[in-house]
């Protein structure tokens, strides 16, 4: 089966078919490094996937299992779009879970200066997503954000630097 035929399985959100991150990596790779019709078809698949209302539910799996930075960035774009356009429609429990997940990723990537430098673009996108969440949550639903970020800044220089970057984005 050709890659783009396999890619159609990425668009199946019935819960019956597993989401194959390796196929997504291959489609993203084709989008960035392919040519002609294959690149165009890969782009179409990615656009349909990005616009699917349930695509955000696959972001954690993509971030965990993808071997490709471009695929991880694509997943973060899906999540960012969901937060911008559908945050208030999501159940509170899901919003809280997304918030905690993003906070944990930001912390894990900003505690280590080498990782922070190596994955600067990825971390910046995480910061942007955190700010999108803050636009909905702070100050009413997340009143202690400023004290949380100040306290976290005391843990390491790299964490402090990233927290300053987050504050600049506000």
DSSP file (Angstrom, degrees, kcal/mol; ACC not computed):
  #  RESIDUE AA STRUCTURE BP1 BP2  ACC     N-H-->O    O-->H-N    N-H-->O    O-->H-N    TCO  KAPPA ALPHA  PHI   PSI    X-CA   Y-CA   Z-CA
    1    1 A X              0   0    0      0, 0.0     5,-0.0     0, 0.0     2,-0.0   0.000 360.0 360.0 360.0 133.4    0.0    0.0    0.0
    2    2 A X     >  -     0   0    0      1,-0.1     4,-2.4     4,-0.0     3,-0.5  -0.283 360.0-110.6 -69.9 157.2    1.4    3.4   -0.9
    3    3 A X  H  > S+     0   0    0      1,-0.2     4,-2.5     2,-0.2     5,-0.1   0.903 116.5  50.5 -55.3 -46.8    2.1    6.0    1.8
    4    4 A X  H  > S+     0   0    0      1,-0.2     4,-0.7     2,-0.2    -1,-0.2   0.789 109.1  51.8 -70.5 -24.7   -0.7    8.3    0.8
    5    5 A X  H >4 S+     0   0    0     -3,-0.5     3,-0.7     2,-0.2     4,-0.4   0.904 111.8  47.2 -70.4 -42.1   -3.2    5.4    0.9
    6    6 A X  H >< S+     0   0    0     -4,-2.4     3,-1.9     1,-0.2     4,-0.4   0.861 102.4  65.7 -63.6 -34.6   -1.9    4.5    4.3
    7    7 A X  H >< S+     0   0    0     -4,-2.5     3,-1.7     1,-0.3     4,-0.4   0.781  85.7  70.6 -61.3 -26.9   -2.2    8.2    5.3
    8    8 A X  G X< S+     0   0    0     -3,-0.7     3,-1.3    -4,-0.7    -1,-0.3   0.798  86.8  66.2 -60.7 -26.5   -6.0    8.0    4.9
    9    9 A X  G X  S+     0   0    0     -3,-1.9     3,-1.4    -4,-0.4    -1,-0.3   0.763  88.9  66.9 -66.4 -22.5   -6.0    5.9    8.1
   10   10 A X  G <  S+     0   0    0     -3,-1.7    -1,-0.3    -4,-0.4    -2,-0.2   0.754  95.8  56.6 -66.1 -22.8   -4.8    9.0   10.0
   11   11 A X  G <  S+     0   0    0     -3,-1.3     2,-0.8    -4,-0.4    -1,-0.3   0.365  82.1 101.2 -92.0   5.2   -8.1   10.6    9.3
   12   12 A X    <   +     0   0    0     -3,-1.4     3,-0.3     1,-0.1     5,-0.1  -0.816  38.2 167.3 -95.9 109.0  -10.1    7.7   10.9
   13   13 A X        +     0   0    0     -2,-0.8    -1,-0.1     1,-0.2    -3,-0.0  -0.083  38.3 115.9-111.1  32.7  -11.2    8.8   14.4
   14   14 A X  S    S-     0   0    0      1,-0.1    -1,-0.2     3,-0.0    -2,-0.0   0.557  81.9-121.0 -80.0  -6.9  -13.7    6.0   15.0
   15   15 A X  S    S+     0   0    0      2,-0.3    -1,-0.1    -3,-0.3    -2,-0.1   0.333  96.1  90.2  84.5  -8.6  -11.7    4.7   17.9
   16   16 A X  S    S+     0   0    0      2,-0.1     2,-0.4     1,-0.1    -3,-0.1   0.828  77.3  60.6 -87.0 -36.2  -11.4    1.3   16.2
   17   17 A X  S    S-     0   0    0     -5,-0.1    -2,-0.3    -8,-0.1     2,-0.1  -0.776  85.9-121.6 -98.0 134.6   -8.1    2.0   14.3
   18   18 A X        -     0   0    0     -2,-0.4     2,-0.7     1,-0.1    -6,-0.1  -0.424  27.6-114.0 -69.8 149.5   -4.9    2.8   16.1
   19   19 A X        -     0   0    0     -2,-0.1     2,-0.9    -4,-0.1    -9,-0.1  -0.772  28.0-147.8 -86.1 117.3   -3.3    6.1   15.2
   20   20 A X     >  -     0   0    0     -2,-0.7     4,-1.7     1,-0.2     3,-0.4  -0.754  16.0-174.9 -95.0 101.7    0.0    5.3   13.5
   21   21 A X  H  > S+     0   0    0     -2,-0.9     4,-2.8     1,-0.2    -1,-0.2   0.816  83.2  62.0 -65.4 -31.2    2.5    8.0   14.3
   22   22 A X  H  > S+     0   0    0      2,-0.2     4,-2.1     1,-0.2    -1,-0.2   0.893 103.9  48.6 -63.0 -38.7    5.1    6.4   12.0
   23   23 A X  H  > S+     0   0    0     -3,-0.4     4,-2.5     2,-0.2    -1,-0.2   0.922 110.7  51.0 -65.3 -42.6    2.7    7.0    9.0
   24   24 A X  H  X S+     0   0    0     -4,-1.7     4,-2.8     1,-0.2     5,-0.2   0.921 108.3  52.1 -60.6 -43.3    2.3   10.6   10.2
   25   25 A X  H  X S+     0   0    0     -4,-2.8     4,-2.6     1,-0.2    -1,-0.2   0.918 110.7  48.4 -56.5 -43.8    6.1   11.0   10.3
   26   26 A X  H  X S+     0   0    0     -4,-2.1     4,-2.3     2,-0.2    -2,-0.2   0.889 111.6  48.8 -66.0 -39.7    6.3    9.7    6.8
   27   27 A X  H  X S+     0   0    0     -4,-2.5     4,-2.4     2,-0.2    -2,-0.2   0.925 112.7  47.5 -66.1 -44.3    3.5   12.0    5.5
   28   28 A X  H  X S+     0   0    0     -4,-2.8     4,-2.2     2,-0.2     5,-0.2   0.917 111.4  51.5 -62.2 -42.4    5.2   15.1    7.2
   29   29 A X  H  X S+     0   0    0     -4,-2.6     4,-2.9    -5,-0.2     5,-0.4   0.910 110.2  49.0 -59.8 -42.7    8.5   14.0    5.7
   30   30 A X  H  X S+     0   0    0     -4,-2.3     4,-2.2     1,-0.2    -1,-0.2   0.889 109.3  53.5 -63.6 -39.3    6.9   13.8    2.2
   31   31 A X  H  < S+     0   0    0     -4,-2.4    -2,-0.2     1,-0.2    -1,-0.2   0.912 119.0  33.3 -61.5 -43.2    5.3   17.2    2.7
   32   32 A X  H  < S+     0   0    0     -4,-2.2    -2,-0.2    -5,-0.1    -1,-0.2   0.789 135.7  21.9 -85.8 -29.1    8.7   18.8    3.6
   33   33 A X  H  < S+     0   0    0     -4,-2.9    -3,-0.2    -5,-0.2    -2,-0.2   0.506 102.4  91.5-120.5  -7.4   11.0   16.8    1.4
   34   34 A X     <  -     0   0    0     -4,-2.2     2,-0.3    -5,-0.4    -4,-0.0  -0.110  60.1-139.6 -80.3-177.1    8.8   15.3   -1.4
   35   35 A X    >>  -     0   0    0     -2,-0.0     4,-1.0     0, 0.0     3,-0.9  -0.959  48.7 -13.7-141.3 158.4    8.0   16.8   -4.8
   36   36 A X  H 3> S-     0   0    0     -2,-0.3     4,-2.2     1,-0.2     5,-0.2  -0.151 121.1  -1.4  60.1-136.1    5.1   17.2   -7.1
   37   37 A X  H 3> S+     0   0    0      1,-0.2     4,-3.0     2,-0.2     5,-0.2   0.857 131.8  54.9 -61.7 -39.1    2.0   15.2   -6.6
   38   38 A X  H <> S+     0   0    0     -3,-0.9     4,-2.2     1,-0.2    -1,-0.2   0.910 110.5  46.4 -64.6 -39.4    3.2   13.3   -3.6
   39   39 A X  H  X S+     0   0    0     -4,-1.0     4,-2.3     2,-0.2    -2,-0.2   0.914 113.5  48.9 -66.4 -42.5    4.0   16.6   -1.8
   40   40 A X  H  X S+     0   0    0     -4,-2.2     4,-2.1     2,-0.2    -2,-0.2   0.918 112.7  47.4 -63.0 -44.4    0.7   18.1   -2.7
   41   41 A X  H  X S+     0   0    0     -4,-3.0     4,-2.4     2,-0.2    -1,-0.2   0.891 110.8  51.6 -66.0 -39.4   -1.2   15.0   -1.5
   42   42 A X  H  X S+     0   0    0     -4,-2.2     4,-2.4    -5,-0.2    -1,-0.2   0.915 109.2  51.2 -62.1 -42.0    0.7   15.0    1.7
   43   43 A X  H  X S+     0   0    0     -4,-2.3     4,-2.4     1,-0.2    -2,-0.2   0.901 109.2  50.6 -61.2 -41.9   -0.2   18.6    2.2
   44   44 A X  H  X S+     0   0    0     -4,-2.1     4,-2.4     2,-0.2     5,-0.2   0.921 110.1  49.2 -63.1 -44.5   -3.8   17.9    1.6
   45   45 A X  H  X S+     0   0    0     -4,-2.4     4,-2.6     1,-0.2    -2,-0.2   0.926 112.3  48.4 -60.8 -44.7   -3.8   15.0    4.2
   46   46 A X  H  X S+     0   0    0     -4,-2.4     4,-2.9     1,-0.2    -1,-0.2   0.883 110.7  50.8 -65.3 -38.3   -2.1   17.2    6.8
   47   47 A X  H  X S+     0   0    0     -4,-2.4     4,-1.9     2,-0.2    -1,-0.2   0.917 111.8  46.8 -65.1 -42.6   -4.6   20.0    6.2
   48   48 A X  H  X S+     0   0    0     -4,-2.4     4,-0.8     2,-0.2    -2,-0.2   0.921 114.5  47.9 -64.3 -43.0   -7.6   17.7    6.6
   49   49 A X  H >< S+     0   0    0     -4,-2.6     3,-1.0     1,-0.2    -2,-0.2   0.933 110.6  51.0 -62.7 -46.0   -6.0   16.2    9.7
   50   50 A X  H 3< S+     0   0    0     -4,-2.9    -1,-0.2     1,-0.3    -2,-0.2   0.858 112.8  46.9 -60.0 -35.7   -5.2   19.6   11.2
   51   51 A X  H 3< S+     0   0    0     -4,-1.9    -1,-0.3    -5,-0.2     2,-0.2   0.547  83.7 112.4 -86.1  -7.2   -8.9   20.7   10.6
   52   52 A X    X<  -     0   0    0     -3,-1.0     3,-1.6    -4,-0.8     4,-0.4  -0.485  69.7-135.0 -68.7 131.8  -10.4   17.6   12.1
   53   53 A X  T 3  S+     0   0    0      1,-0.3     3,-0.2    -2,-0.2    -1,-0.1   0.699 103.4  44.1 -63.9 -18.4  -12.3   18.5   15.3
   54   54 A X  T >  S+     0   0    0      1,-0.1     3,-1.7     2,-0.1    -1,-0.3   0.383  81.8  99.8-104.3   3.6  -10.8   15.5   17.1
   55   55 A X  G X  S+     0   0    0     -3,-1.6     3,-2.1     1,-0.3     4,-0.3   0.843  72.3  66.7 -59.2 -33.8   -7.2   15.8   15.9
   56   56 A X  G >  S+     0   0    0     -4,-0.4     3,-1.1     1,-0.3     4,-0.4   0.754  87.4  69.1 -60.5 -23.0   -6.2   17.4   19.2
   57   57 A X  G <  S+     0   0    0     -3,-1.7    -1,-0.3     1,-0.2     4,-0.2   0.635  98.4  51.0 -71.6 -11.4   -6.9   14.1   21.0
   58   58 A X  G <> S+     0   0    0     -3,-2.1     4,-2.4    -4,-0.3    -1,-0.2   0.476  82.2  94.4-100.1  -5.3   -3.9   12.6   19.2
   59   59 A X  H <> S+     0   0    0     -3,-1.1     4,-2.9    -4,-0.3     5,-0.2   0.893  82.0  51.8 -59.3 -44.0   -1.4   15.3   20.1
   60   60 A X  H  > S+     0   0    0     -4,-0.4     4,-1.9     1,-0.2    -1,-0.2   0.908 111.7  47.3 -62.5 -40.4    0.0   13.6   23.2
   61   61 A X  H  > S+     0   0    0     -4,-0.2     4,-2.7     2,-0.2     5,-0.3   0.906 112.4  50.1 -64.8 -41.3    0.7   10.4   21.3
   62   62 A X  H  X S+     0   0    0     -4,-2.4     4,-2.4     1,-0.2    -2,-0.2   0.943 112.0  46.7 -62.5 -47.4    2.3   12.3   18.4
   63   63 A X  H  < S+     0   0    0     -4,-2.9    -1,-0.2     1,-0.2    -2,-0.2   0.851 117.0  44.6 -64.7 -33.6    4.6   14.2   20.8
   64   64 A X  H  < S+     0   0    0     -4,-1.9    -2,-0.2    -5,-0.2    -1,-0.2   0.889 125.5  26.7 -77.0 -39.9    5.5   11.1   22.7
   65   65 A X  H  < S+     0   0    0     -4,-2.7    -2,-0.2    -5,-0.2    -3,-0.2   0.610  89.8 106.9-106.5 -13.5    6.1    8.7   19.8
   66   66 A X     <  -     0   0    0     -4,-2.4   -44,-0.1    -5,-0.3   -45,-0.0  -0.391  45.9-164.6 -69.7 144.8    7.2   10.9   16.8
   67   67 A X        +     0   0    0    -46,-0.1     2,-0.5    -2,-0.1    -1,-0.1   0.333  68.3  82.9-102.9   3.2   10.8   10.8   15.8
   68   68 A X     >  -     0   0    0      1,-0.1     4,-2.0     2,-0.0     3,-0.3  -0.937  64.5-152.9-120.2 122.9   10.5   13.9   13.7
   69   69 A X  H  > S+     0   0    0     -2,-0.5     4,-2.4     1,-0.2     5,-0.2   0.862  99.6  56.5 -60.1 -36.7   10.7   17.5   15.0
   70   70 A X  H  > S+     0   0    0      1,-0.2     4,-2.2     2,-0.2    -1,-0.2   0.878 106.6  49.8 -63.9 -36.9    8.5   18.7   12.1
   71   71 A X  H  > S+     0   0    0     -3,-0.3     4,-2.3     2,-0.2    -1,-0.2   0.905 110.0  50.2 -67.9 -41.1    5.7   16.2   13.1
   72   72 A X  H  X S+     0   0    0     -4,-2.0     4,-2.1     2,-0.2    -2,-0.2   0.907 110.7  49.5 -63.0 -41.0    5.9   17.4   16.7
   73   73 A X  H  X S+     0   0    0     -4,-2.4     4,-2.0     2,-0.2    -2,-0.2   0.913 108.8  53.0 -63.7 -41.9    5.6   21.0   15.6
   74   74 A X  H  X S+     0   0    0     -4,-2.2     4,-1.9     1,-0.2    -2,-0.2   0.912 107.9  51.4 -57.8 -43.8    2.6   20.0   13.4
   75   75 A X  H  X S+     0   0    0     -4,-2.3     4,-2.1     1,-0.2    -1,-0.2   0.899 108.0  51.5 -61.8 -40.8    1.0   18.4   16.5
   76   76 A X  H  X S+     0   0    0     -4,-2.1     4,-2.7     1,-0.2    -1,-0.2   0.849 105.9  55.6 -66.3 -32.5    1.5   21.6   18.5
   77   77 A X  H  X S+     0   0    0     -4,-2.0     4,-2.4     2,-0.2    -1,-0.2   0.904 106.6  51.0 -63.6 -40.4   -0.1   23.6   15.7
   78   78 A X  H  X S+     0   0    0     -4,-1.9     4,-2.1     2,-0.2    -2,-0.2   0.941 112.6  45.6 -60.0 -47.5   -3.2   21.3   16.0
   79   79 A X  H  X S+     0   0    0     -4,-2.1     4,-2.5     1,-0.2    -2,-0.2   0.905 111.0  52.6 -65.3 -41.6   -3.3   21.9   19.7
   80   80 A X  H  X S+     0   0    0     -4,-2.7     4,-2.5     1,-0.2    -1,-0.2   0.921 109.4  49.4 -60.1 -44.3   -2.8   25.7   19.3
   81   81 A X  H  X S+     0   0    0     -4,-2.4     4,-2.4     1,-0.2     5,-0.3   0.906 110.6  50.7 -62.3 -41.6   -5.7   25.9   16.9
   82   82 A X  H  X S+     0   0    0     -4,-2.1     4,-3.0     1,-0.2     5,-0.5   0.919 111.3  47.9 -62.2 -43.9   -7.9   23.9   19.2
   83   83 A X  H  X S+     0   0    0     -4,-2.5     4,-0.8     1,-0.2    -2,-0.2   0.910 114.5  46.4 -64.7 -42.1   -7.1   26.2   22.1
   84   84 A X  H  < S+     0   0    0     -4,-2.5    -1,-0.2    -5,-0.2    -2,-0.2   0.879 127.7  24.1 -66.7 -38.0   -7.7   29.3   20.1
   85   85 A X  H  < S+     0   0    0     -4,-2.4    -2,-0.2    -5,-0.2    -3,-0.2   0.697 133.7  23.5-106.6 -21.3  -11.0   28.2   18.6
   86   86 A X  H >X S+     0   0    0     -4,-3.0     3,-1.2    -5,-0.3     4,-1.1   0.350  78.8 111.3-131.4   7.1  -12.6   25.6   20.8
   87   87 A X  G >< S+     0   0    0     -4,-0.8     3,-0.9    -5,-0.5     8,-0.1   0.897  83.1  48.1 -53.7 -47.4  -11.2   26.1   24.3
   88   88 A X  G 34 S+     0   0    0      1,-0.2    -1,-0.3    -5,-0.2    -2,-0.1   0.695 109.6  54.4 -71.0 -17.2  -14.5   27.3   25.8
   89   89 A X  G <4 S+     0   0    0     -3,-1.2    -1,-0.2     2,-0.1    -2,-0.2   0.630  90.2  92.6 -89.0 -15.2  -16.4   24.4   24.2
   90   90 A X  S << S-     0   0    0     -4,-1.1     5,-0.0    -3,-0.9    -3,-0.0  -0.494  90.3 -96.9 -78.3 148.2  -14.2   21.7   25.7
   91   91 A X     >  -     0   0    0     -2,-0.2     4,-2.2     1,-0.1     3,-0.5  -0.319  33.0-116.9 -59.9 147.0  -15.1   20.1   29.0
   92   92 A X  H  > S+     0   0    0      1,-0.2     4,-2.6     2,-0.2     5,-0.2   0.855 114.2  56.7 -55.1 -38.3  -13.4   21.7   32.0
   93   93 A X  H  > S+     0   0    0      1,-0.2     4,-2.2     2,-0.2    -1,-0.2   0.895 107.9  47.1 -63.5 -39.6  -11.6   18.4   32.8
   94   94 A X  H  > S+     0   0    0     -3,-0.5     4,-2.6     2,-0.2    -1,-0.2   0.901 111.0  51.7 -69.0 -39.8  -10.1   18.3   29.3
   95   95 A X  H  X S+     0   0    0     -4,-2.2     4,-2.6     2,-0.2    -2,-0.2   0.928 111.5  47.3 -60.4 -44.6   -9.0   21.9   29.6
   96   96 A X  H  X S+     0   0    0     -4,-2.6     4,-2.6     2,-0.2     5,-0.2   0.901 111.8  50.4 -64.3 -40.8   -7.3   21.2   32.9
   97   97 A X  H  X S+     0   0    0     -4,-2.2     4,-2.3     2,-0.2    -2,-0.2   0.910 111.7  47.6 -64.5 -42.1   -5.6   18.1   31.5
   98   98 A X  H  X S+     0   0    0     -4,-2.6     4,-2.7     2,-0.2     5,-0.2   0.934 112.1  50.6 -63.0 -46.0   -4.3   20.0   28.5
   99   99 A X  H  X S+     0   0    0     -4,-2.6     4,-2.6     1,-0.2    -2,-0.2   0.935 112.6  45.3 -57.9 -49.1   -3.1   22.9   30.7
  100  100 A X  H  X S+     0   0    0     -4,-2.6     4,-2.4     1,-0.2    -1,-0.2   0.883 112.4  52.4 -63.6 -38.5   -1.2   20.5   33.0
  101  101 A X  H  X S+     0   0    0     -4,-2.3     4,-2.1    -5,-0.2    -2,-0.2   0.934 111.9  44.6 -63.0 -47.3    0.2   18.6   30.1
  102  102 A X  H  X S+     0   0    0     -4,-2.7     4,-2.7     2,-0.2     5,-0.2   0.916 112.4  52.0 -65.8 -43.1    1.6   21.8   28.5
  103  103 A X  H  X S+     0   0    0     -4,-2.6     4,-2.6    -5,-0.2    -1,-0.2   0.921 109.9  49.5 -58.5 -43.8    2.9   23.1   31.8
  104  104 A X  H  X S+     0   0    0     -4,-2.4     4,-2.6     1,-0.2    -1,-0.2   0.888 111.6  48.6 -65.5 -37.7    4.8   19.8   32.4
  105  105 A X  H  X S+     0   0    0     -4,-2.1     4,-2.1     2,-0.2    -2,-0.2   0.915 111.4  49.7 -66.6 -41.9    6.3   19.9   28.8
  106  106 A X  H  X S+     0   0    0     -4,-2.7     4,-1.3     2,-0.2    -2,-0.2   0.932 113.5  46.5 -61.4 -45.4    7.4   23.5   29.3
  107  107 A X  H  X S+     0   0    0     -4,-2.6     4,-1.3    -5,-0.2     3,-0.5   0.943 112.4  48.8 -63.0 -48.3    9.0   22.6   32.6
  108  108 A X  H  < S+     0   0    0     -4,-2.6     4,-0.5     1,-0.2    -1,-0.2   0.843 115.2  44.8 -64.2 -32.3   10.7   19.5   31.4
  109  109 A X  H  < S+     0   0    0     -4,-2.1    -1,-0.2    -5,-0.2    -2,-0.2   0.664 115.7  45.9 -86.3 -15.4   12.1   21.3   28.3
  110  110 A X  H  < S+     0   0    0     -4,-1.3    52,-0.2    -3,-0.5    -2,-0.2   0.532  97.9  68.9-104.9  -5.7   13.3   24.4   30.2
  111  111 A X  S  < S+     0   0    0     -4,-1.3     2,-0.7     1,-0.2    47,-0.2   0.798  94.8  60.9 -76.7 -28.5   15.0   22.7   33.2
  112  112 A X  S  > S-     0   0    0     -4,-0.5     4,-2.8     1,-0.2     5,-0.2  -0.880  70.1-158.7-105.2 111.2   17.8   21.4   31.0
  113  113 A X  H  > S+     0   0    0     -2,-0.7     4,-2.0     1,-0.2     5,-0.2   0.850  93.0  50.8 -58.9 -36.0   19.8   24.1   29.3
  114  114 A X  H  > S+     0   0    0      2,-0.2     4,-2.7     1,-0.2    -1,-0.2   0.935 113.7  43.7 -67.9 -45.3   21.1   21.8   26.6
  115  115 A X  H  > S+     0   0    0      1,-0.2     4,-2.6     2,-0.2    -2,-0.2   0.897 111.8  55.1 -64.2 -40.3   17.6   20.5   25.7
  116  116 A X  H  < S+     0   0    0     -4,-2.8    -1,-0.2     1,-0.2    -2,-0.2   0.902 113.1  41.4 -59.8 -42.6   16.3   24.0   25.8
  117  117 A X  H >< S+     0   0    0     -4,-2.0     3,-1.1    -5,-0.2    -2,-0.2   0.917 115.3  49.5 -71.8 -44.0   18.9   25.1   23.3
  118  118 A X  H 3< S+     0   0    0     -4,-2.7     3,-0.2     1,-0.3    -2,-0.2   0.849 121.2  34.6 -65.4 -35.5   18.6   22.1   21.1
  119  119 A X  T 3X S+     0   0    0     -4,-2.6     4,-2.8    -5,-0.2    -1,-0.3  -0.236  75.8 136.4-115.2  43.6   14.8   22.3   20.9
  120  120 A X  H <> S+     0   0    0     -3,-1.1     4,-2.5     1,-0.2    -1,-0.2   0.883  73.0  48.0 -58.6 -44.3   14.4   26.0   21.0
  121  121 A X  H  > S+     0   0    0     -3,-0.2     4,-2.0     2,-0.2    -1,-0.2   0.918 113.4  48.2 -65.4 -43.5   11.7   26.2   18.3
  122  122 A X  H  > S+     0   0    0      2,-0.2     4,-2.2     1,-0.2    -2,-0.2   0.929 113.1  47.3 -61.7 -47.5    9.7   23.4   19.9
  123  123 A X  H  X S+     0   0    0     -4,-2.8     4,-2.6     1,-0.2    -2,-0.2   0.889 109.0  54.3 -63.8 -39.9    9.9   25.1   23.4
  124  124 A X  H  X S+     0   0    0     -4,-2.5     4,-2.3    -5,-0.2    -1,-0.2   0.907 108.2  49.5 -60.9 -40.6    8.9   28.4   21.9
  125  125 A X  H  X S+     0   0    0     -4,-2.0     4,-2.3     2,-0.2    -2,-0.2   0.901 109.6  51.6 -65.6 -39.9    5.8   26.8   20.4
  126  126 A X  H  X S+     0   0    0     -4,-2.2     4,-2.5     2,-0.2    -2,-0.2   0.916 109.5  50.6 -59.9 -42.6    5.0   25.3   23.8
  127  127 A X  H  X S+     0   0    0     -4,-2.6     4,-2.3     2,-0.2    -2,-0.2   0.908 109.0  51.0 -61.3 -42.5    5.4   28.7   25.3
  128  128 A X  H  X S+     0   0    0     -4,-2.3     4,-2.0     1,-0.2    -1,-0.2   0.905 110.6  49.1 -62.0 -41.9    3.0   30.2   22.7
  129  129 A X  H  X S+     0   0    0     -4,-2.3     4,-2.2     2,-0.2    -2,-0.2   0.907 108.8  52.8 -65.1 -41.5    0.5   27.5   23.5
  130  130 A X  H  X S+     0   0    0     -4,-2.5     4,-2.5     1,-0.2    -2,-0.2   0.910 108.9  50.1 -59.9 -41.4    0.8   28.2   27.2
  131  131 A X  H  X S+     0   0    0     -4,-2.3     4,-2.0     2,-0.2    -1,-0.2   0.879 107.1  54.4 -65.1 -37.6    0.1   31.8   26.6
  132  132 A X  H  X S+     0   0    0     -4,-2.0     4,-0.7     2,-0.2    -1,-0.2   0.908 109.8  47.6 -61.4 -40.3   -3.0   30.9   24.5
  133  133 A X  H >X S+     0   0    0     -4,-2.2     4,-2.1     1,-0.2     3,-1.2   0.922 108.7  54.7 -64.3 -43.5   -4.2   28.9   27.5
  134  134 A X  H 3X S+     0   0    0     -4,-2.5     4,-2.6     1,-0.3    -2,-0.2   0.853  97.9  63.4 -59.3 -35.2   -3.5   31.9   29.8
  135  135 A X  H 3< S+     0   0    0     -4,-2.0    -1,-0.3     1,-0.2    -2,-0.2   0.806 113.9  34.4 -60.1 -28.2   -5.6   34.1   27.6
  136  136 A X  H << S+     0   0    0     -3,-1.2    -2,-0.2    -4,-0.7    -1,-0.2   0.768 128.2  34.5 -93.0 -30.0   -8.6   32.0   28.6
  137  137 A X  H  X>S+     0   0    0     -4,-2.1     4,-2.1    -5,-0.1     5,-1.5   0.761  87.8 115.7-102.3 -29.2   -7.6   31.1   32.1
  138  138 A X  T  <5S-     0   0    0     -4,-2.6     5,-0.1     3,-0.2    -1,-0.0  -0.787  80.5  -1.8-102.6 136.7   -5.9   34.0   33.7
  139  139 A X  T  45S+     0   0    0     -2,-0.4    -1,-0.2    -3,-0.0     6,-0.1  -0.995 133.5  41.0 -94.5 -15.7   -6.6   35.7   36.0
  140  140 A X  T  45S+     0   0    0      1,-0.2     3,-0.4     2,-0.2    -2,-0.2   0.932 128.3  25.1 -62.8 -49.9  -10.1   34.2   36.9
  141  141 A X  T  <5S+     0   0    0     -4,-2.1    -3,-0.2     1,-0.2    -1,-0.2   0.579 135.5  33.0 -94.4  -9.9   -9.4   30.5   36.5
  142  142 A X    > < +     0   0    0     -5,-1.5     3,-1.5    -8,-0.1    -1,-0.2  -0.448  68.0 157.3-139.7  62.9   -5.6   30.6   37.1
  143  143 A X  T 3  S+     0   0    0     -3,-0.4     3,-0.4     1,-0.3     4,-0.2   0.750  71.6  54.6 -66.0 -24.5   -5.2   33.4   39.7
  144  144 A X  T 3> S+     0   0    0      1,-0.2     4,-2.7     2,-0.1    -1,-0.3   0.197  72.2 110.8 -95.5  18.0   -1.8   32.1   41.0
  145  145 A X  H <> S+     0   0    0     -3,-1.5     4,-2.7     1,-0.2     5,-0.2   0.934  78.2  48.3 -57.0 -48.5   -0.1   32.0   37.6
  146  146 A X  H  > S+     0   0    0     -3,-0.4     4,-2.3     1,-0.2    -1,-0.2   0.928 114.1  45.3 -62.4 -45.4    2.3   34.9   38.3
  147  147 A X  H  > S+     0   0    0     -4,-0.2     4,-2.3     1,-0.2    -1,-0.2   0.880 112.8  52.9 -65.9 -35.3    3.3   33.5   41.7
  148  148 A X  H  X S+     0   0    0     -4,-2.7     4,-2.5     2,-0.2    -2,-0.2   0.926 111.4  45.0 -62.1 -44.9    3.7   30.0   40.2
  149  149 A X  H  X S+     0   0    0     -4,-2.7     4,-1.6     2,-0.2    -2,-0.2   0.865 112.8  50.7 -71.7 -35.0    6.0   31.3   37.5
  150  150 A X  H  X S+     0   0    0     -4,-2.3     4,-0.6    -5,-0.2    -1,-0.2   0.930 112.4  47.2 -65.4 -44.8    8.0   33.4   39.9
  151  151 A X  H >< S+     0   0    0     -4,-2.3     3,-1.1     1,-0.2     4,-0.2   0.915 111.5  50.5 -62.6 -43.7    8.4   30.4   42.2
  152  152 A X  H >< S+     0   0    0     -4,-2.5     3,-1.7     1,-0.3     4,-0.5   0.820 100.4  65.1 -64.6 -30.3    9.4   28.1   39.3
  153  153 A X  H 3< S+     0   0    0     -4,-1.6     3,-0.4     1,-0.3     7,-0.4   0.731  91.5  64.6 -65.6 -21.1   12.0   30.7   38.2
  154  154 A X  T << S+     0   0    0     -3,-1.1    -1,-0.3    -4,-0.6    -2,-0.2   0.606  87.2  72.5 -76.4 -11.6   13.9   30.1   41.3
  155  155 A X  S <  S-     0   0    0     -3,-1.7     2,-0.3     1,-0.2    -1,-0.2   0.853 111.2 -13.8 -78.3 -34.4   14.7   26.5   40.4
  156  156 A X     >  -     0   0    0     -4,-0.5     4,-2.2    -3,-0.4    -1,-0.2  -0.990  57.5-114.0-162.8 159.6   17.3   27.1   37.7
  157  157 A X  H  > S+     0   0    0     -2,-0.3     4,-2.5     1,-0.2     5,-0.2   0.901 116.8  50.7 -64.3 -41.3   18.7   29.8   35.4
  158  158 A X  H  > S+     0   0    0    -47,-0.2     4,-2.3     2,-0.2    -1,-0.2   0.888 110.2  49.9 -66.6 -37.2   17.3   28.1   32.3
  159  159 A X  H  > S+     0   0    0      2,-0.2     4,-2.5   -48,-0.2    -1,-0.2   0.914 110.8  50.0 -64.5 -42.4   13.9   27.9   33.8
  160  160 A X  H  X S+     0   0    0     -4,-2.2     4,-2.0    -7,-0.4    -2,-0.2   0.919 110.0  50.7 -61.4 -44.3   14.0   31.5   34.8
  161  161 A X  H  X S+     0   0    0     -4,-2.5     4,-1.9     1,-0.2    -2,-0.2   0.924 112.0  46.6 -60.9 -45.3   15.1   32.5   31.2
  162  162 A X  H  X S+     0   0    0     -4,-2.3     4,-2.3     1,-0.2    -1,-0.2   0.893 109.4  54.2 -66.2 -38.2   12.2   30.5   29.7
  163  163 A X  H  X S+     0   0    0     -4,-2.5     4,-2.3     1,-0.2    -1,-0.2   0.871 106.8  51.8 -64.0 -35.0    9.7   32.0   32.2
  164  164 A X  H  X S+     0   0    0     -4,-2.0     4,-2.1     2,-0.2    -1,-0.2   0.895 107.7  52.8 -64.5 -39.2   10.9   35.5   31.1
  165  165 A X  H  X S+     0   0    0     -4,-1.9     4,-1.4     2,-0.2    -2,-0.2   0.903 108.8  50.0 -61.4 -40.9   10.3   34.4   27.5
  166  166 A X  H  X S+     0   0    0     -4,-2.3     4,-1.0     1,-0.2     3,-0.4   0.932 109.5  50.5 -62.6 -45.9    6.7   33.4   28.5
  167  167 A X  H  < S+     0   0    0     -4,-2.3     3,-0.5     1,-0.2    -1,-0.2   0.858 106.2  55.8 -62.8 -34.6    6.1   36.7   30.2
  168  168 A X  H  < S+     0   0    0     -4,-2.1    -1,-0.2     1,-0.2    -2,-0.2   0.847 103.9  55.0 -64.1 -32.8    7.3   38.6   27.1
  169  169 A X  H  <        0   0    0     -4,-1.4    -1,-0.2    -3,-0.4    -2,-0.2   0.730 360.0 360.0 -73.4 -21.4    4.7   36.7   25.0
  170  170 A X     <        0   0    0     -4,-1.0    -1,-0.3    -3,-0.5    -2,-0.2   0.517 360.0 360.0 -68.2 360.0    1.9   37.9   27.3
